[in-house]
Amino acid sequence: MSRPSRVRDKWREKRWYMMVAPSSFGNVEIGETPAANAKILVGRKVETTLYAISGDFNQIHIKLYFQIDDVKGDKAYTHFAGHDFTRDYLRSLVRRGSSRIDGIFDVTTKDEFKIRIYAIAFPLRRAKTTQQSAIRSVMQDVITKRAKRLNFDAFIQECVLGKIGSDIYNKAKTIFPLRKSEIRKSKLLTQPTASA
């Protein structure tokens, strides 16, 4: 009899906190999480989809990762930690008899956030190694220049919403005909340290 009541008491001690997306994603509420102490929430990672935030079913394949960095009252505030495509969506892009061109680049934004960016392009047919290399150079050029020009929030929005992928497509298709180009994944590596 005493053991079940102890379990119930533990749950009764916990509070529910509403997790909030950062301003770059409209400060939307992204779910609730229980915790006995607000301090243990800091650092906890949260996964959702862009569809859950935007309501646009065409964005259901984009997974977003946030990390809680502050708790005020019953609200847990987050920062963007990265994004990824679902495996099903990536698999649907692959075509037989065509190449898949991947590029991984570490870039630093205008406001000193360091991010790892995973770009991907799909030619209409199999591309030669030299053509793939040239397309990878275009990826690096577009991503690096955009990161230097934009702050973290603006850069991430352009990655997730497809603007940078579209710019890569428009430049790279002059090298070899492309079917699609996207930023399939991003990962926040470091944030700028606040000066004392």
N, CA and C of each residue as an Amber inpcrd file, in Angstrom:
protein
   588
   0.8190000  -1.2220000   0.0000000   0.0000000   0.0000000   0.0000000
   0.8470000   1.2640000   0.0000000   1.9570000   1.2440000   0.7780000
   2.7770000   2.4690000   0.8990000   3.5530000   2.7960000  -0.3780000
   3.9600000   1.7350000  -1.1190000   4.7770000   1.9790000  -2.3270000
   4.0150000   2.7550000  -3.4180000   2.7880000   2.3550000  -3.7920000
   2.0710000   3.1350000  -4.8120000   1.8380000   4.5910000  -4.4160000
   1.5510000   4.8460000  -3.1530000   1.3080000   6.2310000  -2.7280000
   2.5720000   7.0780000  -2.8690000   3.7460000   6.4650000  -2.6410000
   5.0050000   7.1940000  -2.8220000   5.1900000   7.6100000  -4.2840000
   4.8490000   6.7060000  -5.2180000   4.9510000   7.0110000  -6.6470000
   4.0060000   8.1540000  -6.9960000   2.7900000   8.0950000  -6.4910000
   1.8100000   9.1600000  -6.7360000   2.2960000  10.4890000  -6.1850000
   2.9140000  10.4460000  -5.0190000   3.4240000  11.6780000  -4.4010000
   4.5060000  12.3220000  -5.2560000   5.3750000  11.4870000  -5.8340000
   6.4430000  12.0050000  -6.7100000   5.8490000  12.7770000  -7.8730000
   4.8170000  12.2090000  -8.4820000   4.1770000  12.8760000  -9.6080000
   3.4720000  14.1520000  -9.1670000   2.9010000  14.1100000  -7.9530000
   2.1920000  15.2790000  -7.4450000   3.1480000  16.4470000  -7.2060000
   4.3860000  16.1060000  -6.8720000   5.4100000  17.1380000  -6.6230000
   5.8430000  17.8360000  -7.9180000   5.6740000  17.1610000  -9.0450000
   6.1520000  17.7200000 -10.3210000   5.2030000  18.7970000 -10.8400000
   5.8100000  19.7990000 -11.4770000   5.0460000  20.8610000 -12.1230000
   5.1530000  20.6960000 -13.6280000   4.1530000  21.1570000 -14.3370000
   4.2040000  21.1270000 -15.7960000   4.6620000  22.4850000 -16.3090000
   5.6050000  22.4490000 -17.2260000   6.1490000  23.6820000 -17.8140000
   5.8560000  23.6980000 -19.3150000   5.4040000  24.8460000 -19.7840000
   5.1350000  25.0150000 -21.2140000   6.4230000  25.4230000 -21.9130000
   6.8490000  24.6530000 -22.9110000   8.0760000  24.9630000 -23.6470000
   7.7590000  25.9230000 -24.7960000   8.6080000  26.9320000 -24.9440000
   8.3670000  27.9900000 -25.9230000   9.5140000  28.0380000 -26.9370000
   9.1670000  28.0570000 -28.2250000  10.1730000  28.1720000 -29.2890000
  10.7920000  29.5690000 -29.2640000  12.0270000  29.7240000 -29.7670000
  12.6530000  31.0610000 -29.7870000  11.9220000  32.0220000 -30.7250000
  12.2410000  33.2970000 -30.6230000  11.5420000  34.3320000 -31.4010000
  11.6430000  34.0960000 -32.9110000  12.7530000  33.4930000 -33.3640000
  12.9030000  33.2160000 -34.8040000  11.8540000  32.2310000 -35.3080000
  11.2160000  31.4960000 -34.3860000  10.1250000  30.5830000 -34.7370000
   8.8210000  31.0430000 -34.0800000   8.7130000  32.3570000 -33.8590000
   7.4540000  32.9810000 -33.4500000   7.0370000  32.8020000 -31.9980000
   7.9840000  32.3990000 -31.1230000   7.6580000  32.1820000 -29.6940000
   6.4410000  31.2590000 -29.5070000   6.2890000  30.3050000 -30.4230000
   5.1510000  29.3770000 -30.3820000   5.3440000  28.3700000 -29.2520000
   4.2610000  27.9870000 -28.5980000   4.3240000  26.9400000 -27.5690000
   4.4840000  25.5940000 -28.2660000   5.5040000  24.8310000 -27.8550000
   5.8330000  23.5840000 -28.5660000   5.6090000  22.3310000 -27.7200000
   4.9030000  22.4710000 -26.5960000   4.6080000  21.3000000 -25.7720000
   4.8640000  21.5410000 -24.3070000   4.4840000  20.5600000 -23.5060000
   4.6690000  20.6520000 -22.0650000   5.6170000  19.5630000 -21.5950000
   6.2920000  19.8330000 -20.4890000   7.1770000  18.8350000 -19.8940000
   7.1030000  18.9370000 -18.3710000   7.1120000  17.7940000 -17.6760000
   7.0440000  17.8430000 -16.2120000   8.4320000  17.8850000 -15.5810000
   8.5370000  18.5310000 -14.4430000   9.7990000  18.5460000 -13.6960000
   9.5170000  18.8960000 -12.2380000  10.2690000  18.2520000 -11.3310000
  10.1240000  18.5430000  -9.9050000  10.8030000  19.8630000  -9.5720000
  11.8050000  20.2140000 -10.4110000  12.5790000  21.4240000 -10.1600000
  12.9040000  22.0890000 -11.5000000  12.6750000  23.3900000 -11.5910000
  12.8970000  24.1190000 -12.8520000  14.3460000  24.0190000 -13.3280000
  15.2810000  23.9230000 -12.3730000  16.7120000  23.9000000 -12.7210000
  17.0770000  22.6930000 -13.5820000  16.3970000  21.5660000 -13.3450000
  16.7640000  20.3570000 -14.1050000  16.2800000  20.4240000 -15.5560000
  15.4120000  21.3810000 -15.8610000  14.9440000  21.5320000 -17.2380000
  16.0050000  22.1330000 -18.1560000  16.8620000  22.9850000 -17.5890000
  17.8740000  23.6810000 -18.3980000  18.8200000  22.6550000 -19.0240000
  18.9320000  22.7160000 -20.3440000  19.7740000  21.7590000 -21.0650000
  18.9830000  20.6360000 -21.7110000  17.7030000  20.4800000 -21.3320000
  16.8790000  19.4130000 -21.8960000  16.5670000  19.7170000 -23.3610000
  16.6740000  18.6770000 -24.2150000  16.4020000  18.8650000 -25.6480000
  14.9630000  18.4920000 -25.9750000  14.4110000  19.2040000 -26.9400000
  13.0260000  19.0300000 -27.3540000  13.0000000  18.8320000 -28.8680000
  12.1960000  17.8790000 -29.3240000  12.0550000  17.6550000 -30.7660000
  10.6240000  17.9300000 -31.1850000  10.4560000  18.6160000 -32.2950000
   9.1310000  18.8560000 -32.8740000   9.2890000  18.9100000 -34.3870000
   8.2220000  19.2520000 -35.0940000   8.3230000  19.4020000 -36.5490000
   7.9790000  20.8400000 -36.9250000   8.4450000  21.2480000 -38.0780000
   8.1100000  22.5920000 -38.5570000   6.6020000  22.6860000 -38.8010000
   5.9950000  21.5610000 -39.1740000   4.5390000  21.5160000 -39.3680000
   3.7960000  21.8820000 -38.0800000   4.2920000  21.3860000 -36.9340000
   3.6440000  21.6720000 -35.6440000   3.6770000  23.1610000 -35.3180000
   4.6810000  23.8640000 -35.8510000   4.8140000  25.3020000 -35.6000000
   4.0600000  26.1250000 -36.6440000   4.2030000  25.7350000 -37.9100000
   3.6410000  26.5450000 -39.0070000   2.2190000  26.1410000 -39.4020000
   1.8630000  24.8760000 -39.1330000   0.5630000  24.3690000 -39.5700000
   0.5360000  24.0000000 -41.0500000   1.6930000  24.1180000 -41.7250000
   1.7990000  23.8010000 -43.1480000   2.1960000  22.3340000 -43.3080000
   1.2580000  21.5230000 -43.8260000   1.4960000  20.0810000 -43.9370000
   2.6920000  19.7600000 -44.8300000   3.0450000  20.6470000 -45.7700000
   4.2030000  20.4350000 -46.6540000   5.5280000  20.4600000 -45.8960000
   5.5000000  20.9000000 -44.6360000   6.7280000  20.9870000 -43.8400000
   6.8090000  19.9000000 -42.7620000   5.9920000  18.8570000 -42.9040000
   5.9470000  17.7970000 -41.8850000   7.2410000  16.9720000 -41.8450000
   8.0130000  16.9960000 -42.9440000   9.2510000  16.1950000 -43.0150000
  10.4460000  16.8820000 -42.3440000  10.2640000  18.1240000 -41.8750000
  11.3790000  18.8640000 -41.2660000  11.2980000  18.7800000 -39.7470000
  12.2620000  18.0780000 -39.1580000  12.3120000  17.9550000 -37.6960000
  13.1560000  19.1020000 -37.1270000  12.6690000  19.7110000 -36.0540000
  13.3860000  20.8010000 -35.3970000  13.8000000  20.3700000 -34.0000000
  14.9950000  20.7900000 -33.6020000  15.4980000  20.4850000 -32.2600000
  15.7550000  21.7930000 -31.5120000  15.2020000  21.8860000 -30.3160000
  15.4150000  23.0460000 -29.4580000  16.0020000  22.5790000 -28.1390000
  16.6600000  23.4990000 -27.4410000  17.2200000  23.1780000 -26.1330000
  16.7880000  24.2400000 -25.1330000  16.3000000  23.7870000 -23.9770000
  15.8350000  24.7240000 -22.9470000  17.0340000  25.4150000 -22.3190000
  16.9970000  26.7530000 -22.2860000  18.1150000  27.4770000 -21.6600000
  17.6720000  28.4520000 -20.5630000  16.3480000  28.5820000 -20.3430000
  15.8790000  29.4920000 -19.2940000  14.4550000  29.1160000 -18.8970000
  14.1480000  29.2450000 -17.5980000  12.8010000  28.9670000 -17.1040000
  12.3360000  30.1620000 -16.2890000  11.1660000  30.6890000 -16.6640000
  10.5710000  31.8010000 -15.9190000   9.1250000  31.4400000 -15.6210000
   8.7940000  31.3290000 -14.3360000   7.4510000  30.9060000 -13.9500000
   7.1860000  29.5070000 -14.4590000   6.1060000  29.3400000 -15.2260000
   5.7940000  28.0130000 -15.7680000   6.1520000  27.9070000 -17.2490000
   7.0020000  28.8280000 -17.7280000   7.4410000  28.8100000 -19.1270000
   8.9160000  28.4120000 -19.2100000   9.2080000  27.4840000 -20.1240000
  10.5950000  27.0590000 -20.3750000  10.9840000  27.5770000 -21.7570000
  11.9630000  28.4760000 -21.8150000  12.3630000  29.1160000 -23.0760000
  13.5270000  28.3560000 -23.7070000  13.4990000  28.2750000 -25.0220000
  14.4680000  27.4410000 -25.7350000  15.2800000  28.2420000 -26.7530000
  16.3720000  27.6340000 -27.2080000  17.0880000  28.1500000 -28.3800000
  17.1470000  27.0350000 -29.4280000  17.3250000  27.4320000 -30.6790000
  17.4080000  26.4830000 -31.7870000  18.7100000  25.6990000 -31.6890000
  18.6190000  24.3600000 -31.7600000  19.8140000  23.5190000 -31.6540000
  20.1390000  22.7930000 -32.9540000  19.1670000  22.7490000 -33.8880000
  19.4330000  22.0810000 -35.1610000  18.1540000  21.6270000 -35.8330000
  18.2900000  21.1330000 -37.0520000  17.1470000  20.5510000 -37.7460000
  17.6160000  19.3860000 -38.6000000  16.6690000  18.6150000 -39.0780000
  16.9860000  17.4220000 -39.8620000  15.7660000  17.0600000 -40.6940000
  15.9820000  16.3010000 -41.7700000  14.8660000  15.7780000 -42.5590000
  14.5530000  14.3660000 -42.0670000  13.2970000  13.9560000 -42.1890000
  12.9390000  12.5810000 -41.8410000  13.5850000  11.6350000 -42.8550000
  13.8670000  10.4170000 -42.4270000  14.5060000   9.4240000 -43.3110000
  13.6240000   9.1020000 -44.5050000  12.3330000   9.0140000 -44.2700000
  11.3870000   8.7050000 -45.3600000  11.4680000   9.7470000 -46.4650000
  11.5250000  11.0200000 -46.0670000  11.5770000  12.1060000 -47.0530000
  12.8730000  12.0360000 -47.8620000  14.0030000  11.8270000 -47.1610000
  15.2940000  11.7300000 -47.8510000  15.2990000  10.5560000 -48.8300000
  14.7370000   9.4340000 -48.3860000  14.6870000   8.2460000 -49.2390000
  13.8590000   8.5210000 -50.4960000  12.8010000   9.3200000 -50.3380000
  11.9110000   9.6130000 -51.4710000  12.5950000  10.4730000 -52.5370000
  13.6800000  11.1660000 -52.1630000  14.3750000  12.0410000 -53.1090000
  15.3670000  11.2960000 -54.0050000  15.8090000  10.1300000 -53.5350000
  16.8280000   9.3660000 -54.2790000  16.1980000   8.7000000 -55.4950000
  16.8620000   8.8490000 -56.6440000  16.3930000   8.2350000 -57.8960000
  17.4790000   7.3220000 -58.4610000  17.0590000   6.2220000 -59.0280000
  18.0050000   5.2940000 -59.6600000  18.6300000   5.9650000 -60.8860000
  19.9270000   5.7370000 -61.0620000  20.6280000   6.2960000 -62.2200000
  20.9960000   7.7620000 -62.0660000  20.8720000   8.2670000 -60.8360000
  21.2170000   9.6660000 -60.5680000  22.2330000   9.7150000 -59.4310000
  22.9410000  10.8350000 -59.3200000  23.9090000  11.0040000 -58.2430000
  23.2390000  11.6540000 -57.0370000  23.9080000  11.5760000 -55.9070000
  23.5220000  12.3170000 -54.7130000  24.7700000  13.0730000 -54.2750000
  24.6820000  14.3940000 -54.2260000  25.8580000  15.2050000 -53.8890000
  25.6680000  15.8060000 -52.4910000  26.5520000  15.4200000 -51.5790000
  26.4860000  15.9070000 -50.1970000  27.6390000  16.8490000 -49.9100000
  27.3670000  17.8590000 -49.1030000  28.4200000  18.7640000 -48.6470000
  28.2090000  19.0960000 -47.1810000  29.2780000  19.0430000 -46.3930000
  29.2040000  19.3740000 -44.9590000  30.1610000  20.5290000 -44.6980000
  29.6260000  21.6140000 -44.1250000  30.4220000  22.8350000 -43.9360000
  30.1920000  23.4320000 -42.5500000  31.2880000  23.7990000 -41.8930000
  31.1960000  24.5270000 -40.6280000  31.3210000  26.0120000 -40.9290000
  30.3120000  26.7830000 -40.5330000  30.3010000  28.2170000 -40.8160000
  30.0360000  29.0100000 -39.5400000  30.4130000  30.2880000 -39.5760000
  30.1750000  31.1850000 -38.4430000  29.3170000  32.3500000 -38.9190000
  28.2230000  32.6110000 -38.1970000  27.3160000  33.6930000 -38.5810000
  27.9000000  35.0490000 -38.1800000  27.2290000  36.0910000 -38.6470000
  27.6500000  37.4690000 -38.3770000  27.7610000  37.7410000 -36.8740000
  26.8520000  37.1140000 -36.0800000  26.8790000  37.3180000 -34.6250000
  27.6100000  36.2010000 -33.8730000  28.5290000  35.5200000 -34.5950000
  29.4880000  34.5750000 -33.9860000  28.9000000  33.2440000 -33.4880000
  27.8110000  32.7850000 -34.0760000  27.3310000  31.4320000 -33.7980000
  28.0090000  30.4940000 -34.7970000  28.5070000  29.3710000 -34.2970000
  29.1470000  28.3940000 -35.1910000  28.1780000  27.2390000 -35.4440000
  27.9350000  26.9470000 -36.7270000  26.9440000  25.9460000 -37.1120000
  27.5300000  24.9880000 -38.1430000  27.1560000  23.7320000 -38.0340000
  27.5170000  22.7420000 -39.0660000  26.3070000  22.5750000 -39.9870000
  26.5390000  22.7590000 -41.2760000  25.4740000  22.7110000 -42.2710000
  25.6970000  21.5220000 -43.2120000  24.6330000  20.7610000 -43.4190000
  24.6700000  19.6010000 -44.3240000  23.7960000  19.9240000 -45.5450000
  24.4260000  20.1340000 -46.6790000  23.6850000  20.4420000 -47.9100000
  23.5990000  19.1820000 -48.7710000  22.5700000  19.1510000 -49.6170000
  22.3920000  17.9930000 -50.4940000  21.8190000  18.4740000 -51.8310000
  22.2720000  17.8370000 -52.9090000  21.7490000  18.1720000 -54.2440000
  21.5400000  16.8840000 -55.0260000  20.4970000  16.8950000 -55.8450000
  20.1780000  15.7330000 -56.6720000  20.1550000  16.1440000 -58.1410000
  21.1520000  15.7160000 -58.9330000  21.1490000  16.0040000 -60.3750000
  20.0580000  15.1930000 -61.0790000  19.6970000  15.6200000 -62.2750000
  18.6930000  14.9020000 -63.0660000  19.2070000  13.5370000 -63.5070000
  20.5340000  13.4390000 -63.7080000  21.1470000  12.1570000 -64.0650000
  22.5220000  12.0920000 -63.4010000  23.2320000  11.0150000 -63.6300000
  24.5260000  10.8400000 -62.9670000  25.5310000  11.9140000 -63.4010000
  26.1110000  12.5880000 -62.4210000  27.0860000  13.6470000 -62.7010000
  28.5040000  13.1070000 -62.5550000  29.4410000  13.6780000 -63.3320000
  30.8500000  13.2910000 -63.2310000  31.4190000  13.8180000 -61.9150000
  32.5380000  13.2260000 -61.5020000  33.1890000  13.6280000 -60.2410000
  33.5500000  15.1090000 -60.2580000  34.0510000  15.6030000 -61.3880000
  34.4290000  17.0240000 -61.4770000  33.2100000  17.9320000 -61.3470000
  32.0890000  17.4950000 -61.9120000  30.8510000  18.2770000 -61.8120000
  30.3220000  18.2770000 -60.3780000  30.4160000  17.1230000 -59.7360000
  29.9890000  17.0300000 -58.3300000  30.8440000  17.9410000 -57.4530000
  32.1350000  17.9610000 -57.7240000  33.0590000  18.7980000 -56.9610000
  32.7480000  20.2790000 -57.1700000  32.4200000  20.6580000 -58.3960000
  32.0800000  22.0510000 -58.7070000  30.7870000  22.4630000 -57.9980000
  29.8160000  21.5570000 -57.9380000  28.5460000  21.8390000 -57.2480000
  28.7810000  21.9810000 -55.7480000  29.6690000  21.1340000 -55.2140000
  30.0260000  21.2320000 -53.7830000  30.6680000  22.5840000 -53.4750000
  31.4750000  23.0870000 -54.3970000  32.1110000  24.4100000 -54.2300000
  31.0630000  25.5160000 -54.2140000  30.0450000  25.3750000 -55.0630000
  28.9390000  26.3490000 -55.0850000  28.2080000  26.3200000 -53.7400000
  27.9460000  25.1150000 -53.2220000  27.3020000  24.9690000 -51.9070000
  28.0740000  25.7400000 -50.8480000  29.3880000  25.4780000 -50.7990000
  30.2440000  26.1110000 -49.7900000  30.2500000  27.6290000 -49.9350000
  30.3400000  28.1040000 -51.1510000  30.3810000  29.5390000 -51.4130000
  29.0930000  30.2330000 -50.9570000  27.9390000  29.6740000 -51.3590000
  26.6450000  30.2710000 -51.0090000  26.4350000  30.2590000 -49.4880000
  26.6930000  29.1060000 -48.8540000  26.4550000  28.9480000 -47.4140000
  27.3760000  29.8590000 -46.5990000  28.6700000  29.8780000 -46.9440000
  29.6470000  30.6800000 -46.1960000  29.3440000  32.1720000 -46.3120000
  29.0670000  32.6300000 -47.5330000  28.7750000  34.0600000 -47.7270000
  27.5080000  34.4780000 -46.9930000  26.4860000  33.6210000 -47.0390000
  25.2270000  33.9490000 -46.3800000  25.4130000  33.9930000 -44.8530000
  26.1900000  33.0620000 -44.3160000  26.4320000  33.0390000 -42.8690000
  27.1550000  34.3060000 -42.4070000  28.1360000  34.7520000 -43.1830000
  28.8870000  35.9690000 -42.8240000  27.9970000  37.2040000 -42.8290000
  26.9760000  37.1870000 -43.6970000  26.1210000  38.3640000 -43.8780000
  24.9480000  38.4160000 -42.8890000  24.4930000  37.2470000 -42.4330000
  23.2870000  37.1880000 -41.6070000  23.5790000  36.8450000 -40.1560000
  22.6820000  37.3030000 -39.2700000  22.7960000  36.8440000 -37.8860000
  22.2020000  35.4350000 -37.7860000  22.3680000  34.8030000 -36.6470000
  22.0010000  33.3950000 -36.4570000  20.5340000  33.1210000 -36.7910000
  19.6240000  33.9260000 -36.2370000  18.1890000  33.6910000 -36.4400000
  17.8070000  33.7540000 -37.9170000  18.2860000  34.7810000 -38.6110000
  17.9640000  34.9490000 -40.0340000  18.5790000  33.8230000 -40.8710000
  19.8150000  33.4460000 -40.5330000  20.5050000  32.3860000 -41.2860000
  19.7700000  31.0560000 -41.1420000  19.3680000  30.7290000 -39.9120000
  18.6660000  29.4710000 -39.6540000  17.3250000  29.4420000 -40.3840000
  16.6270000  30.5560000 -40.3870000  15.3510000  30.6150000 -41.1070000
  15.5540000  30.3320000 -42.5930000  16.6100000  30.9050000 -43.1750000
  16.8740000  30.6910000 -44.6070000  17.2850000  29.2400000 -44.8960000
  17.9620000  28.6060000 -43.9280000  18.3290000  27.1830000 -44.0810000
  17.0870000  26.3020000 -44.0260000  16.2870000  26.4930000 -42.9910000
  15.1360000  25.6220000 -42.7340000  14.0210000  25.8260000 -43.7570000
  13.7770000  27.0730000 -44.1460000  12.6590000  27.3660000 -45.0460000
  13.0050000  27.2130000 -46.5330000  14.2680000  26.8900000 -46.8370000
  14.6240000  26.5290000 -48.2090000  15.2360000  27.6240000 -49.0640000
  15.4220000  28.8320000 -48.5220000  15.9580000  29.9430000 -49.3180000
  17.3870000  29.6450000 -49.7790000  18.2300000  29.1640000 -48.8710000
  19.6310000  28.8830000 -49.2350000  19.7080000  27.7030000 -50.2110000
  18.9000000  26.6730000 -49.9820000  18.8470000  25.5370000 -50.9090000
  18.4540000  25.9790000 -52.3090000  17.5080000  26.9220000 -52.3760000
  17.0410000  27.4490000 -53.6600000  18.1500000  28.2420000 -54.3690000
  18.9130000  29.0280000 -53.5980000  20.0170000  29.8030000 -54.1810000
  21.1270000  28.8880000 -54.7030000  21.3990000  27.8140000 -53.9690000
  22.3940000  26.8280000 -54.4210000  21.9110000  26.1990000 -55.7350000
  20.6450000  25.8410000 -55.7760000  20.0550000  25.2380000 -56.9840000
  20.2290000  26.1590000 -58.1960000  19.8870000  27.4340000 -58.0380000
  19.9540000  28.3900000 -59.1520000  21.3700000  28.6000000 -59.6740000
  22.3680000  28.5400000 -58.7720000  23.7620000  28.7170000 -59.2160000
  24.3500000  27.4210000 -59.7630000  24.0400000  26.3100000 -59.0930000
  24.6530000  25.0260000 -59.4710000  24.0650000  24.4340000 -60.7440000
  22.8240000  24.7730000 -61.0850000  22.2010000  24.1760000 -62.2830000
  22.8800000  24.6380000 -63.5770000  23.6910000  25.7050000 -63.4860000
  24.4570000  26.1340000 -64.6650000  25.6490000  25.2030000 -64.8980000
  26.0450000  24.4730000 -63.8620000  27.1480000  23.5060000 -63.9720000
  26.6140000  22.1770000 -64.5030000  25.4630000  21.7640000 -63.9280000
  24.8550000  20.4850000 -64.3070000  23.3700000  20.5440000 -63.9360000
  22.4660000  20.0210000 -64.7880000  21.0310000  20.1100000 -64.4820000
  20.6810000  19.4230000 -63.1520000  19.9980000  20.1610000 -62.2730000
  19.6180000  19.6300000 -60.9660000  18.1130000  19.4330000 -60.8690000
  17.7350000  18.4550000 -60.0510000  16.3240000  18.2320000 -59.7470000
  15.9430000  18.9520000 -58.4670000  16.8760000  18.9730000 -57.5120000
  16.5850000  19.5450000 -56.1970000  17.8660000  19.8490000 -55.4490000
  17.8130000  20.8740000 -54.5930000  18.9380000  21.1950000 -53.7060000
  18.3640000  21.7160000 -52.3940000  18.8330000  21.1660000 -51.2890000
  18.2850000  21.5600000 -49.9830000  19.3580000  21.5480000 -48.9070000
  19.0730000  22.2630000 -47.8020000  19.8740000  22.1240000 -46.5800000
  19.1420000  21.0760000 -45.7550000  19.6940000  19.8600000 -45.7330000
  18.9600000  18.7410000 -45.1300000  19.1190000  18.6630000 -43.6220000
  20.1850000  19.3260000 -43.1080000  20.4420000  19.2100000 -41.6700000
  21.2960000  20.3770000 -41.2130000  21.0790000  20.8050000 -39.9740000
  21.9590000  21.8090000 -39.3660000  22.1660000  21.4310000 -37.9090000
  23.2760000  21.8770000 -37.3640000  23.5890000  21.5600000 -35.9640000
  24.3540000  22.7250000 -35.3640000  23.8100000  23.2980000 -34.2910000
  24.4960000  24.3890000 -33.6020000  25.6980000  23.8170000 -32.8560000
  26.8890000  24.3370000 -33.1560000  28.1090000  23.8440000 -32.5020000
  28.4590000  24.6770000 -31.2750000  28.5370000  25.9990000 -31.4500000
  28.8520000  26.8750000 -30.3070000  28.0940000  28.1820000 -30.4270000
  27.7740000  28.7590000 -29.2680000  27.1600000  30.0850000 -29.2110000
  28.2250000  31.0770000 -28.7630000  28.0610000  32.3410000 -29.1270000
  29.0440000  33.3340000 -28.6430000  28.9480000  33.4570000 -27.1220000
  30.0860000  33.5760000 -26.4760000  30.0880000  33.6990000 -25.0170000
  29.7680000  35.1610000 -24.6620000  28.8360000  35.3080000 -23.7180000
  28.4250000  36.6690000 -23.3040000  29.5740000  37.3180000 -22.5400000
  29.9180000  38.5430000 -22.9330000  31.0080000  39.2380000 -22.2520000
  30.5360000  39.7140000 -20.8930000  31.4250000  39.5740000 -19.9190000
  31.0790000  39.9020000 -18.5300000  30.8770000  41.4020000 -18.3710000
